[in-house]
Amino acid sequence: MRFLGANKIFDGRQYLPEGSVLVVDSQNKLKEIVPAAFEIQDKLEFFDGIITPGFVNAHCHLELSHLKGKISKHTGIPGFGKQVIMQRMTGGFTKEHIHEKAFEADAEMWKKGIVAVGDISNADDSFKTKQNSKIKYHTFVEILGLNPANENMMFELGLPFLNLLQSLGLNGSLAPHAPYSTSLELIKRIAKYDRENNLPLSIHNQETEEETKFFLGKQNDFKGLYEFLKADISWFKAPRVSSLEYYLKAFQDQKIVLVHNTFSTKEDIEMAANKNCFFCFCPNANLYIESKLPDYTLFKEHVNTLCLGTDSLASNDDLDLIAEANVILKNSNTFSVEVILQMMTFNNASAINLENEFGSLIPGKNAGLNLVEIENGQLNFINKII
């Protein structure tokens, strides 16, 4: 039995009373939380800093880890999309190389205190890594298809990957990529499947201003991307509302993770808040691709549904949740460190249906324990305790 104390202990939602002690058993499971007691002082392991639950990364693309350093910065989403497609088609990467880089990225996340991840997959390239990982993954099997005429075909192409994932004993659900790449009919089909199976859903939301222009019928850069893909979108009629307003009707009573939200308006956010949506920020990826961060002040009333992710190594230099937190802390004073820690733990776990295992100090569970400190308004990761 271990007795762990610190200057502060954060339980996933708030700081515990001063002097609280975590009692951990030989399997590293939390047995109980007790107040400081004289009789255990000689057994107490005291840490300088803040003890937190293990971190949860709400949004990642592990299968793109081999593209680190291969994609130019500041191109905007249409340009970024072209580069990723070209690299995957003509980059000459072997399956072995892709698996090796996914394995390395997974190991790095674990070292940085991440114990669970919401991860996007377009294929099975990361499944082997996930099978052998110390990290718990919820995989969102991503489906694309903008032409509504192809709804059934694209759904049927994606479903076998989810079936394979689940046959390997791994958690997963279906996810539309984004409203500019997935038809409303296909989004509805995916949402229905996840809702009927009580599964969370993820979608890239308002990551670029070009998405807003596309749905408002204004000149936009997606035209070049569709031409590059040789995709005929002459049938598309812009609804002349925000993309979020357009597709939000596809969702009913279910858990939805809206990823990025860089160009979301106050009206968009209020609409989504009434639909059981979580808002996931990936600030380093936003800077990498669009050179733009969300207006965090618009989200200050929704702290219980805010999340944090790293996105991929195609759009980031590292998969480090602390680095993401520090971008927000550096560029905005909207959120306290306590709220940021809540994003990194309980909120993220809740968003991907893992709140009963991770993200908080749960007696009987090993949700991991990290030690961090605050220095000059920034978070420093000291080490994993468990």
N, C-alpha and C positions, 0 to 999 in steps of 0.2 A: 504493500500500500504506500502511495506517495501523497504528501500533503503539500500543495502548491499555493503560494501567495505571490502578490506583486503590488507595486504602487497603486495600480488600478487593474480591475478585471472587467472586461466588457463581455456581456453574455450573448451578444447578437442583436440586442435591441437597446440595451442600456448598461450603464456601469453598475456593478454590484455594490452593496454597502461596503464602506471602507473596512479592511481587515478580513474580508471574506476569504475562505480557504477552499480550494478544490481538492476533493479526495478522489484519487484515481487508483484503480485496481491494477493487478498484475497484467491484465490484458489491455491496458491503456484505456479502459472504459471509465467514464465518469461515474463514481459511486454516489456522491452527494456533494452539496455545497454547504459548508458550515461556517458559523462565525468564528473569529479568532478565539482560541481557547488556550489557557496557560498550559494544559497538560500535553498539547501537541507542539509546543514551541521548539522543543529539541529535535523534532522530526521535520520541521517546516523547511521547505525549499523556497527561498524568497528571491524573486526576480525584480531587477530594476527595469521598469517599463510597464507596458500594458499587455496583459494576457488577453488574447482574443480566440474565438473558435477558428478552426482552419478556414481559409478563404475559399469562396466559391466563385468561379469565373462563369458569368452568365452567357457569354457569347465568344465563340472561338471557331476557327476553321483549321483543325489540326492537319487535315489532308493537304493543305497548301503550304506546309512548313518548308518544303523544298524550294519554294519561290522566294525565300528570304534574299533581299538584295537584288532581285531580278526585275522588279517593277519600278519604273520611274515614279518619283514623287510629284504631287501637285498637278496631276493631269485631269482631275475631275473624275466622277464615276464612269461616264461613257468611255473615256480614254483608259481608265483603269481596267474596265471590263474587257476591252479589246486586248490589252496586254496580257491579262490572265489567260484569256482564251488562246491567244497565240502561243504563249509559253506552254500551256498544257497540250496543245496540238503539235507543236514543232520544236519544243525544247529538248527533246531527246532524253527525257528522264526515264530511267528504268523503274520498274516496280520496286526493285530492291532499294534503289536510292530514295524513292518516295517513302517507303516504309522506314528506312533508316532515319530520315529527317523527322518523321512523325514521332518515332521512338525517342529521339533526342529532345524534341520539344516537350513531349510528355514528361520526361525526366526532369527537365528544367523547371516546368511548372510545379512539380512536386517539391523540388528544392526550395522554391520561392513561397511555400506555404499553401499552395492550392490543393485542395483535397477533392473537389468536385467541379465538373465543367458541363455547361450546355454547349454542345458542339455541333456544327453544321457538317453534313456529309452529302455530297452529290454522287458518290460511288462508295465502294467498300474499301478504299485505300487505307483508311485509318482503323478498320475493325480489328485487325490483328493486334495493333498496339493497345487498343482499348481492352481487349481480352486479357492482356498480360500486365495491365497498368495497376499501380497502387491507387490511382485516382478513380473516382466513380464518375462515369459519364452518363449524361442523357443526350442522345444523339437525335438531332432534328434532320431527318432525311428530306432533303430539299428537292422540290419539283418546280420546273419552269415550263412555260408554254403560254404565250400571250394570245395566240389565236384560239378563240372559244371553240372553233370547229375541231380542235385537237385535244379537247379536254379529257375525253375518256382514254385516248391513247397515252397521253403524258402521265395520267394518274396510274394507269396499269404498268407503265415503265418504272415508276418510282416505288410502287408498293412492294415488289420483290426484295428490294434492298432493306426495307423495314422488316419484312418477314425473315430475311437472313440474319439481320441484326438480333432480332428477338430469339431466333433459334440458337444463337451463340450465348444466350443468357444476358444480353445487354439491353439496357433501357433505351426506348426511342419512341418517336412519333413522326408524323409527316409535317412538312412546313412548306408554304409557298415562298419563293425567293423574294420577290418584291412586286409591287403593283404594276410596274412598267415592264415586267417580264413574265407575269402570270395573270391569266384572264380572271375576271370576276367569277365566272362559272367554275373555273378550276380552284380558286380560293375557297368558294362555297363547298365544293366537293371535299377538299382537304379538311376544312373546318368541321364539316359534318362527321367525317371519319374520326377525327381527334376527340370531338365532343362525345360521340357515342362510346368511345373507349376511355373516357376520362383522362385524356392526355393533353399536355400543354402544347401550344403552338407558337412558332416564332416567325417573324417576317421583318425584312429590312424596310424601314419606314423613313421617308423624307430625309434621306442621306445627302441628297443633292438638290439644288434649286432647279436643275433641269427636270426633275420629276414633277415638281409643281408646274412648271411651264408646259410640260407634256400633257398634263391633265386639264390645264386651263386652255389648251389649244393655242399656245403661243409658240413662237420659234424656239427650238431647243436642240441640244446636241445629241439627243438619242437617235435622230434621223441618221446620223453618220454611223452609229453603232448598228442599227438595223440594216443599213446598206452593206456594212462589213459582213454581217451575218447572212446576207442575201435573203432577208426576211421581208416579205411583202406585208406592209401594215396599212395599205390603202383603205382597208375596211374599217379601220379604227376611227371612231368619232369621239373627240374629246368631250367628257361629261361637263367640263367647265366648272368643276368644284375641286377642292383639294383632293389629292390622292387618298388621304386617310378617310375623308368623308365618303368617298366613292366606294371603298372596299370594306369599311367598318360594318356595313349592313350584312356582310357575310357571316359575322360572328354572332352567336347567341350567348348562352350562359357557359362560358368557358374561359380558361386561362390563356392569355395572349401576351407574348413578349414582343414589344415594338422596339426594334434595334436601330440605334443612332439618333433619330429625332432632331437632326441638326437644323432643319429648316421648318420645324413644327411651329405653328402659331398658338397663341393662347386659346383660340377657339378649337383648334385641333385637339389640344391637350385636354380641354374640358370634355369634349366629346368622348375621347378615349378613356378618360378617368371613369366615366359612367358605364364602361363596358368591361370591367375587370382586367384592364390592361396594365402591364408593367412597362416602364420606360427604361430601356437599357442604353447607357452611354458607353461609347468606345472612343474617348477623346484623342488618343494618339493616332488612331486610324483616321479620324476626321481631319487632323492636321496633316497627315501623310497624303491623303487623297485630295481633300477639298480646301485645305488651309483655312478651316473654319470650325468653330466650336458652337454647340447649341447655346441659346440664351438660357442659362441655368436658372435665372430668376423666375422664369415662367413655370418652373416645376417645384417651387418652394413649398407649395401647399400639398404636395403629393409624396412626401418623404418615405412613406411606407410602401410605395410601389416603384421606387427608383432602384436601378440595378447598374452594375458595372461589368464590362467585358474587355477583353484584350483585342478582339478581332483576330486576324491571321498574321502570320509572318510575311505574307505578301504585302500587307499594308501596315506593318509595324516592325520595329527593330527588336522587339522582345515580347514575350508573353508574361508580363509582370503586372499583377493587379495593383501593387503599391505604386508603380510608375503612373498608372492610369489615375489613381486617386490623387496623386500629387499634381497632375495637370489641372484637375478641377480646383484643388486648393490654391494653386498658384494663380489661376486666371479668374477666380470668382470667390467672393466671400459669402455666397448664398448659403452654403452648408457648413455646419460644424464638423469637426473631426468625428464626433460621435455618430452623426448621420452618415458620413462617408463609410465608417466602419460597419454600420448597419447595412449599407448597400453591398459591401464586400462579403457579408456573411448571411444573415437571416433573409434579407430581401432576395438575394440571388438564389438561395436555396429554395425559397418559396416559389419563385418564378419558374423553376424547372422541376417542380413537384418532389423536391428532396428535403423539404423542411422537417420531416420526421427523422431524418438521419444526420443532416448536416446544417451548419449555419448558426447553431446556438448550442448552449451548454445543456445537453440532454442527458439526465441520469440513465445509465444503462447503455449509452452509445459512445463510440469513439469518433467524435466529429473533428478531431485534430485540435491542437493548441499551438498558437503562434505567439511570439513575443515581438512587440513593436515599440517604438518610441516616437515622440513628437519633438522635432528640433527645427526651430525657426519656421514654424507653421507647416512643416512638411513631415510626412510619415517616413520612418526608417524601419525596414524589416531587419530584426536582429537575428532571429533563428526560429526554427521549429522546436518546440518543446516536446511535442508528441506528433 
